[in-house]
Every structure is written in C-alpha cells, then in structure tokens.
Amino acid sequence: MNIRVLLADDEATVRAGVRAILGADPGIEVVAEAADGRQAVELAHAHRPDVALLDIRMPNLDGLAAAEEILRTRAGETAVAILTTFAEDAYIARALSGGATGFLLKTGDPHELLSGVRAVADGGAFLSPKVARHVLTELGGGAGGRLSRGAQARARTDGLTAREREVLALVARGLSNADIARRLHLVEGTVKGHVSAVLDRLGAENRVQAAIVAYEAGLV
C-alpha cells in the first residue's frame, strides 16, 4: 500500500521540490497540497492522508496550529511531521508536545525526508539528527541541566524490563513496530504491547517523547 501524504507549504517551489523527492519513492504518493494551514486542515479531512507534512510559517493558520487541529480531529488516523527551515526551541517543543511524531529540516538529506515519512506513517517517530541534538543540548538547559535530565531519565528507564529497554532503544532510532519485530524476531502484536507498556511506564504521551528519554538515558 502507498503512503498517502498531504503536503502543506506556502511556497509553490518548495512544494514542487518536496513532491519530486517523495515521488522518487514508489511507495509514497502526494494526494493533496495546501498553501496555508487552514487549507491543510480541510484537505486532511477530505483526503484522509496517512501523513500530513507541514511547514511551520504559513498564512491563515500556522503549521503548528494546523498540526494540533489535524491530530485532534483525525484521532490518530493521520500522523503529522513538521518540515521546516526553523529549528527554534519554541517550535520544536510545541510540535512534539502537541503530538507531532516527526520534525524534519528542509536543509536535510532527501533520504532523511523519505525515512521520516516512512517512519511516522508506520507509527514510528523521526527527528532530523540536527533536531535531535538540538533537543538534547538546548532544551536540556546547559550541561548541568543535561546531567540532571540524564539522571532522571536513567531513573525512569531503570523500571523497564530488559526487553522493554531494548524496544525503547529501537523506538529512539526511528524504527516502526514492524521493523522492531523483524529485528527482535517477535510478533508485531507483541512489540505493540511492549511499546504501550514502555510509554505507560515512562509517562510519555508518544514515541517522540519516549525517544527523548532514551537519548537522555544513554540507551542510544
């Protein structure tokens, strides 16, 4: 089955470039394009895409507000990934806390974009490597903050079983449940159960938040 993508960016040339990259993968299909956030929300309901790939700075409704609206009304049927030039703290924090499971940079490698779309479509999470480093170094509040957060993260992951820690590490690397099942030679349903247990034990709302804990705990 093709991964159906809604692409939203207010610059037509950017949309054309991203569409060309996605079109290079026979398993990905751009089913709709939006020039602003309000249109993105409307098209998400009309086309029911697997992934909404949203720019942040758009007219009428910005990408972050559009992401929150799509996630609220589509109830998990459409995953959201942010594709932007801006890796500012406030943008990253709001996107991830709002439920986006991908945060990609337009300046990244095209393969990174394809991997990110595949990961979020399959229920996984994907942060651009530059964004992941930014989250850990900047949002951690300096060296002292990172050390403190690392200790807290290790305390949280200490309560996981060995298998759950193994699954968490693979989640942090952006693997989907199907990928993890193949890697660990498990049934996908078993992996789904492990992921749910990990999220519950960590108090994480989604896979991105769990991945950040894994990075801070030194599991990856």
C-alpha positions in Angstrom: 0.0 0.0 0.0 1.2 3.5 -0.8 1.8 6.0 2.0 -0.6 8.8 1.2 0.8 12.3 2.0 -0.7 15.7 2.4 2.0 18.4 1.7 1.5 21.9 3.1 3.8 24.8 2.4 3.0 28.4 1.3 5.8 28.4 -1.3 4.9 26.6 -4.6 8.5 26.0 -5.5 9.2 24.3 -2.2 6.1 22.1 -2.6 7.3 21.1 -6.1 10.8 20.2 -4.8 9.4 18.1 -1.9 6.9 16.4 -4.1 9.7 15.5 -6.5 11.7 13.9 -3.7 8.7 12.0 -2.3 7.8 10.9 -5.9 11.1 9.2 -6.2 9.8 6.5 -3.8 7.2 4.3 -5.5 5.6 3.6 -2.1 4.8 7.3 -1.4 2.1 9.3 -3.0 1.3 13.0 -2.5 -2.5 13.1 -2.6 -3.1 16.8 -1.8 -1.2 20.1 -1.5 -2.1 23.0 0.7 -0.8 26.6 0.5 -1.8 27.5 4.1 -2.6 25.9 7.4 -6.4 26.2 7.2 -6.4 24.6 3.8 -4.2 21.8 5.2 -6.8 21.0 7.9 -9.6 20.9 5.3 -7.7 18.7 3.0 -6.7 16.3 5.8 -10.4 15.7 6.3 -11.2 15.5 2.6 -8.3 13.1 1.6 -7.6 11.3 4.9 -3.8 11.0 4.3 -1.5 8.7 6.3 0.9 11.6 6.9 0.5 15.4 7.0 3.8 17.0 6.2 3.5 20.6 7.3 5.7 23.8 7.1 5.5 26.0 10.2 5.3 29.5 8.9 2.1 29.6 6.7 -0.7 32.2 6.4 -4.2 31.9 7.8 -3.2 29.2 10.3 0.4 28.3 11.0 1.7 24.7 10.7 1.9 24.1 14.4 -1.8 25.1 15.0 -2.8 23.1 11.9 -0.9 20.1 13.3 -2.8 20.3 16.6 -6.1 20.6 14.8 -5.4 17.7 12.5 -4.2 15.5 15.3 -7.2 16.4 17.4 -9.9 15.8 14.8 -8.3 12.9 12.9 -7.8 11.0 16.2 -4.6 9.2 15.2 -5.6 8.3 11.7 -3.2 10.9 10.2 0.3 11.2 11.6 2.0 14.7 11.5 5.5 15.5 10.6 6.9 19.1 10.6 9.1 20.1 7.7 10.7 23.4 8.2 13.8 25.6 7.9 13.4 26.7 11.6 14.7 24.6 14.4 13.9 27.0 17.2 13.3 25.8 20.7 9.7 27.0 20.9 8.8 25.4 17.6 10.3 22.0 18.5 8.8 22.0 22.0 5.3 22.9 20.8 5.4 20.5 17.9 6.5 17.5 20.0 4.3 18.3 22.9 1.4 18.7 20.6 1.7 15.2 19.2 3.8 15.5 16.1 5.9 12.4 15.6 8.3 13.8 13.0 10.4 17.0 12.9 12.4 17.4 9.7 14.6 20.1 8.3 14.3 21.3 4.7 18.1 21.5 4.6 18.4 17.8 5.4 19.3 15.0 3.1 16.5 13.8 0.8 16.9 10.3 2.1 16.2 11.7 5.6 12.9 13.1 4.4 11.9 9.7 2.9 12.9 7.9 6.0 11.0 10.3 8.2 7.8 10.0 6.2 8.0 6.2 6.2 8.7 6.1 10.0 5.8 8.3 11.0 3.4 6.6 8.6 4.3 3.3 10.2 3.6 4.5 13.7 7.2 5.4 14.5 8.9 8.7 15.2 11.6 10.5 13.4 13.7 13.6 14.3 16.2 15.1 12.0 19.6 14.3 13.5 20.3 18.0 13.9 17.0 18.4 15.7 17.6 15.5 18.0 20.9 17.0 19.0 19.3 20.4 19.4 16.6 18.9 21.7 19.2 17.3 23.9 21.6 20.2 24.1 19.4 23.3 24.0 16.2 22.2 25.7 18.2 20.5 28.4 19.2 23.8 29.7 23.0 23.6 29.6 25.5 21.0 30.8 24.1 20.9 34.4 20.6 20.6 33.1 21.6 17.7 30.8 23.3 15.9 33.6 20.2 16.3 35.8 17.9 15.2 33.0 20.2 12.3 32.2 19.9 11.1 35.8 16.2 11.5 35.8 15.9 9.6 32.5 18.0 6.7 33.8 15.8 6.5 36.9 12.8 6.3 34.7 14.2 3.6 32.4 15.5 1.6 35.4 12.0 0.4 35.9 11.8 -1.2 32.5 12.5 -4.8 31.8 15.5 -5.7 29.6 13.2 -6.4 26.7 11.4 -3.1 27.1 14.7 -1.2 27.3 15.7 -2.9 24.0 12.4 -1.9 22.4 12.8 1.6 23.6 16.3 1.9 22.1 14.9 0.8 18.8 12.0 3.2 19.0 14.5 6.0 19.6 16.3 5.0 16.4 13.0 5.7 14.5 12.1 2.0 13.8 8.4 1.2 13.4 6.7 -1.7 15.2 7.1 -3.9 12.1 10.8 -3.1 11.9 11.4 -3.8 15.6 9.5 -7.1 15.3 11.8 -8.2 12.4 14.9 -7.0 14.3 14.0 -8.9 17.5 12.3 -11.8 15.8 9.0 -11.1 17.6 5.3 -10.9 16.5 4.3 -7.4 15.7 1.5 -7.5 18.2 4.0 -8.4 20.9 6.1 -5.4 20.0 3.0 -3.2 20.1 2.3 -4.4 23.6 5.9 -3.6 24.7 5.7 -0.1 23.2 2.5 0.6 25.0 4.0 -0.6 28.3 7.1 1.5 27.8 5.0 4.6 27.1 2.9 3.9 30.2 5.9 3.3 32.5 7.7 6.4 31.3 4.6 8.6 31.4 5.3 9.5 27.7 2.5 10.7 25.5 4.0 9.5 22.3 7.1 7.8 20.7 9.0 11.0 20.3 8.8 11.8 24.0 9.9 8.2 24.7 12.8 8.6 22.3 14.0 11.7 24.0 14.0 9.9 27.3 16.0 7.1 25.7 18.6 9.6 24.4 18.9 11.3 27.7 19.3 7.9 29.5 22.1 6.9 27.1 20.3 4.0 25.6 21.2 5.2 22.1 
